[in-house]
């Protein structure tokens, strides 16, 4: 007989069916006490401590509120389990067999919630780490997932040993025969863990990086870097999942260097029809002098050189135009060069860096530069190479 039942029996001894009434009363008091303790811990005691912590550090601790709420809920259950197991024989008036079953259930729940509490604590520590300045360069999400996985494996082993009433070493001894199967099942996890360490150590990829991985069709920003997969949000708003170990096993392009350099490369070319290339004559000079846009260029350029060609003059103007452009980064490489002539004409390449790295302004800028070059090209007596369409062929004939 439990002590609570004995106390209740002294109070209601004159009443008939005293045993049944005391059993129901003791069980009800025990269950209600656990509910009250759980609500007190989850709704009052632990949130009060959490509010004090957030008050002391509103910016850092405030962002961890969801993680702290989850931790508080699991800790409240753990507190109830401890009180339940410590007062089991004192409160509940059941037979020894039922008490053993109840003790087993309480131990199992406490074991499971112990693993969940440790997992929640790891999440909180990970959230604190992510607030550090260097966390973006050295992500540890893969390490956190591995620790949580190992935690759940340990909890599973201890739970099985508790159910079978065997030592954990007895359970682990049977894993030797399953080693090959386990290696096969956790192959991606093992490879991902090794890759996560190399990625973090070498700072290959981090959150927010723009990566291009053509083999997996990924071209966008890294959203999450996990133990098994890396999620990339592509520019068309689709999400591509890449195995973490693929970042080590295969080659990919990371645009972080461009983002940190202060400029974004513009590398475009125009194919000049080589039939239009010739020496600069008075006709070309008169056309250029009639356009105010060339005034500064002609004032700073020696056009009296013998044998000066129109394509050379155009190349000099193109480079002058880029050097005067306010939207370009003039501390980085800037040039206009000729490439190897081909059957498609003479390629004249424009190589420079935009000051604005954002996608839309970058595209608008290089389009405006090419549009300007196409517009002034005839003034130099040059024509871009272009295959004749059926309509153009008929009109020329």
C-alpha positions in Angstrom: 0.0 0.0 0.0 1.3 3.4 -0.9 1.8 6.1 1.7 -0.8 8.3 0.1 -3.4 5.6 0.1 -2.7 4.8 3.7 -3.2 8.5 4.6 -6.4 8.7 2.7 -7.7 5.4 4.3 -7.3 7.0 7.8 -9.4 9.9 6.7 -12.3 8.0 5.1 -12.2 4.7 7.0 -15.8 4.8 8.0 -17.0 5.0 4.4 -17.9 1.8 2.5 -15.7 0.6 -0.4 -12.9 2.5 1.2 -10.3 0.6 -0.8 -11.7 1.5 -4.2 -12.2 5.1 -3.2 -8.7 5.5 -1.9 -7.3 3.9 -5.0 -9.1 6.3 -7.2 -8.3 9.3 -5.1 -4.6 8.5 -4.8 -4.3 7.9 -8.6 -6.2 11.1 -9.3 -4.1 13.1 -7.0 -0.9 11.7 -8.5 -1.9 12.4 -12.1 -3.3 15.8 -11.3 -0.1 16.7 -9.4 2.0 15.8 -12.5 -0.3 17.9 -14.7 0.0 20.9 -12.3 3.8 20.5 -12.1 4.1 20.3 -15.9 1.9 23.4 -16.5 3.8 25.3 -13.7 7.2 24.5 -15.2 6.2 25.0 -18.8 3.9 28.1 -18.5 5.4 29.9 -15.5 8.7 28.8 -14.1 10.8 28.1 -17.2 9.3 31.0 -19.3 10.2 33.4 -16.4 13.8 32.3 -16.6 13.6 32.7 -20.4 12.2 36.2 -20.1 15.1 37.2 -17.8 17.6 35.8 -20.3 15.9 37.7 -23.2 15.8 40.9 -21.2 19.5 40.7 -20.6 20.3 40.0 -24.3 17.2 41.0 -26.4 19.0 40.9 -29.7 20.8 37.6 -29.5 18.6 35.7 -27.1 15.4 37.1 -28.7 16.1 35.5 -32.0 16.4 32.1 -30.2 12.9 32.3 -28.8 11.5 29.3 -30.8 14.4 27.1 -29.9 14.1 28.1 -26.2 10.3 27.4 -26.2 11.0 23.9 -27.6 13.7 23.3 -25.0 11.4 24.5 -22.1 8.6 22.2 -23.2 10.9 19.1 -23.2 12.6 20.1 -20.0 9.1 20.4 -18.3 8.3 16.8 -19.4 11.7 15.6 -18.1 11.0 17.3 -14.7 7.6 15.5 -14.5 9.3 12.1 -15.3 11.9 12.6 -12.5 9.1 13.4 -10.0 7.0 10.6 -11.3 9.7 8.0 -10.9 10.8 9.3 -7.5 7.2 9.2 -6.0 5.9 6.2 -7.9 5.7 3.8 -5.0 4.6 6.6 -2.6 1.6 7.8 -4.6 0.1 5.1 -6.9 -1.7 2.2 -5.1 -1.1 -0.6 -7.6 0.4 -4.0 -7.4 4.1 -4.6 -7.8 3.7 -5.8 -11.3 1.8 -2.7 -12.4 4.3 -0.5 -10.6 7.1 -2.2 -12.5 5.3 -1.5 -15.8 4.7 2.1 -14.8 8.4 2.5 -13.8 9.5 1.0 -17.1 7.3 3.4 -19.1 8.5 6.3 -17.1 12.2 5.4 -17.6 11.6 4.9 -21.3 9.9 8.3 -21.6 12.6 10.0 -19.6 15.3 8.4 -21.8 13.7 9.6 -25.0 13.1 13.1 -23.7 16.7 13.2 -22.4 17.8 12.7 -26.1 15.3 15.3 -27.2 16.5 17.8 -24.6 20.1 17.3 -25.7 19.1 17.7 -29.3 17.3 21.0 -28.4 20.3 22.2 -26.5 22.5 21.5 -29.6 20.1 23.5 -31.7 20.4 26.4 -29.2 24.2 26.2 -29.2 24.1 26.1 -33.0 21.9 29.2 -33.1 24.3 31.0 -30.8 27.2 30.0 -33.0 25.4 31.3 -36.1 25.2 34.7 -34.6 29.0 35.0 -34.5 30.8 37.0 -37.1 32.8 34.1 -38.6 29.9 31.6 -38.6 29.0 32.5 -42.2 32.5 31.5 -43.3 32.6 28.3 -41.2 29.1 26.7 -41.2 28.7 23.8 -38.7 25.2 22.7 -39.7 26.6 19.3 -40.9 28.4 18.8 -37.6 25.2 19.6 -35.7 23.2 17.1 -37.7 25.8 14.5 -37.1 25.8 15.1 -33.3 22.0 14.8 -33.3 22.1 11.7 -35.3 24.6 10.1 -32.9 22.4 11.2 -30.0 19.4 9.4 -31.4 21.4 6.3 -32.1 22.6 6.3 -28.5 19.0 6.8 -27.3 17.8 4.0 -29.6 20.4 1.6 -28.2 19.6 2.4 -24.6 15.9 2.1 -25.3 16.3 -1.3 -26.8 18.5 -2.4 -23.9 15.9 -1.2 -21.5 13.1 -3.0 -23.3 15.1 -6.2 -23.5 16.5 -5.8 -20.0 20.0 -6.3 -21.3 23.3 -4.3 -21.0 23.9 -1.8 -23.9 27.2 -3.7 -24.5 25.1 -6.8 -25.3 23.2 -4.8 -27.9 26.3 -3.2 -29.4 28.0 -6.6 -29.7 25.4 -7.6 -32.2 26.2 -4.6 -34.4 29.4 -6.2 -35.6 27.5 -8.5 -38.0 25.5 -5.5 -39.3 28.5 -3.3 -39.9 28.4 -3.8 -43.6 24.7 -3.1 -43.8 25.1 0.0 -41.6 27.9 1.3 -43.7 25.7 0.9 -46.8 22.7 2.6 -45.1 24.8 5.5 -43.8 27.1 5.8 -46.7 25.8 9.3 -47.7 25.9 10.4 -44.1 29.5 9.3 -43.7 30.5 10.9 -47.0 28.5 14.0 -46.1 30.2 14.3 -42.7 33.7 14.1 -44.2 32.7 16.6 -46.9 31.3 19.0 -44.3 34.6 19.0 -42.5 36.5 19.8 -45.7 34.0 22.4 -46.7 34.2 24.1 -43.4 38.0 23.9 -43.1 38.6 25.2 -46.6 35.6 27.6 -46.7 34.5 26.3 -50.0 30.8 27.1 -49.6 28.7 29.0 -47.1 25.2 30.3 -46.7 24.3 32.9 -49.2 27.0 32.0 -51.7 26.1 32.0 -55.4 27.2 28.7 -56.8 26.8 27.2 -60.3 26.8 23.5 -60.5 25.9 22.5 -64.0 26.0 18.8 -63.3 23.0 19.1 -61.0 21.4 22.0 -62.7 22.0 24.4 -59.8 22.6 28.1 -60.4 21.7 30.3 -57.4 22.2 31.0 -53.7 22.9 28.4 -51.1 20.0 28.3 -48.6 21.1 25.5 -46.3 24.3 23.4 -46.0 23.3 20.2 -44.3 25.0 16.9 -43.5 23.5 15.0 -46.5 22.3 17.7 -48.9 22.9 21.3 -49.9 19.8 23.3 -50.9 20.3 25.9 -53.7 17.6 28.3 -54.6 18.0 28.9 -58.3 17.3 32.3 -59.9 14.1 30.9 -61.4 13.0 30.3 -57.7 13.2 26.5 -58.0 15.2 24.6 -55.4 18.0 22.1 -56.3 19.2 19.6 -53.7 22.9 18.6 -54.1 24.6 15.8 -52.2 27.1 17.4 -49.8 29.9 15.1 -50.8 29.4 16.2 -54.5 30.9 19.5 -53.6 34.1 17.7 -52.9 33.9 15.0 -55.6 33.1 17.3 -58.5 33.9 20.8 -59.8 31.6 23.7 -59.3 31.8 27.5 -59.6 31.5 29.7 -56.6 30.8 33.4 -57.4 31.8 34.6 -53.9 35.1 35.9 -55.2 33.2 38.2 -57.6 30.9 39.4 -54.8 33.8 40.2 -52.6 35.9 41.8 -55.3 33.7 44.9 -55.7 32.9 44.4 -59.3 31.2 42.0 -61.7 32.9 41.1 -65.0 31.5 42.2 -68.3 33.0 40.2 -71.2 31.2 40.7 -74.5 32.4 40.9 -78.1 31.3 42.3 -81.4 32.2 40.5 -84.7 33.3 43.1 -87.2 32.7 42.4 -90.9 36.3 42.3 -92.2 35.2 43.6 -95.6 34.5 47.0 -94.0 38.0 47.4 -92.3 40.1 50.0 -94.0 42.2 53.1 -93.4 40.8 56.2 -91.8 39.9 58.8 -94.4 38.4 62.3 -94.4 34.9 61.0 -94.8 35.2 59.0 -91.5 36.8 62.0 -89.7 34.1 64.3 -90.8 31.4 62.0 -89.6 33.0 61.7 -86.2 33.6 65.5 -85.9 29.9 66.1 -86.6 28.9 64.1 -83.5 29.3 65.9 -80.1 29.8 62.5 -78.4 33.2 62.2 -80.0 34.5 65.7 -79.1 36.4 64.7 -75.9 37.8 61.5 -77.6 39.1 63.3 -80.7 40.6 66.0 -78.5 42.7 63.5 -76.6 43.5 61.1 -79.4 46.2 61.5 -82.1 44.4 60.7 -85.4 47.2 61.8 -87.6 49.1 58.6 -87.6 49.9 57.2 -91.0 48.1 53.9 -91.7 45.5 54.3 -88.9 42.6 51.9 -89.5 39.0 52.4 -88.7 38.9 49.3 -86.5 41.9 50.6 -84.5 40.2 54.0 -84.1 37.0 52.3 -83.0 38.9 50.1 -80.5 40.5 53.2 -79.0 37.2 55.0 -78.8 35.6 51.9 -77.2 38.3 51.8 -74.5 38.0 55.6 -74.0 34.2 55.2 -73.6 34.6 52.5 -70.9 37.2 54.6 -69.0 34.7 57.5 -68.9 31.7 55.4 -67.8 30.6 56.2 -64.3 29.0 52.8 -63.7 32.2 50.8 -64.2 34.8 49.9 -61.5 37.9 51.6 -62.7 40.2 50.0 -60.2 39.9 46.6 -61.9 40.9 45.4 -65.4 39.5 47.4 -68.2 40.4 46.9 -71.9 39.2 46.4 -75.4 41.1 43.9 -77.5 40.9 42.0 -80.8 40.6 38.2 -80.9 41.6 35.7 -83.5 39.7 36.4 -86.8 37.3 33.7 -87.8 34.8 33.0 -90.5 32.3 35.1 -88.5 34.5 38.2 -88.8 37.0 40.0 -86.5 35.9 39.7 -82.8 36.5 42.9 -80.8 36.1 42.0 -77.1 35.1 44.5 -74.3 36.5 43.4 -70.9 35.6 45.4 -67.8 33.9 45.2 -64.4 30.6 46.8 -63.4 30.5 48.7 -60.1 27.0 47.3 -59.3 27.0 43.6 -58.8 23.2 43.2 -58.7 21.8 41.1 -61.5 19.3 43.5 -63.1 21.5 46.7 -63.1 24.4 44.5 -64.4 22.4 43.2 -67.3 21.1 46.7 -68.1 24.6 48.2 -68.0 26.2 45.7 -70.4 23.2 45.9 -72.7 23.6 49.7 -72.8 27.3 49.5 -73.6 26.8 47.1 -76.5 23.8 49.1 -77.8 26.0 52.2 -77.9 28.8 50.4 -79.7 26.4 49.1 -82.3 25.0 52.6 -82.8 28.4 54.3 -83.4 30.0 51.5 -85.4 28.7 52.7 -88.8 30.3 56.2 -88.1 33.7 54.5 -88.2 32.8 52.9 -91.6 32.4 49.5 -89.9 29.6 47.0 -90.0 28.9 44.1 -87.6 29.0 40.6 -89.1 25.6 39.1 -89.5 24.3 36.2 -91.5 21.8 37.3 -94.2 18.2 36.1 -93.6 15.9 35.1 -96.4 14.3 38.5 -96.3 17.5 40.4 -96.4 18.9 38.3 -99.3 15.8 39.0 -101.4 15.9 42.8 -100.6 19.6 42.9 -101.6 18.9 41.2 -104.8 
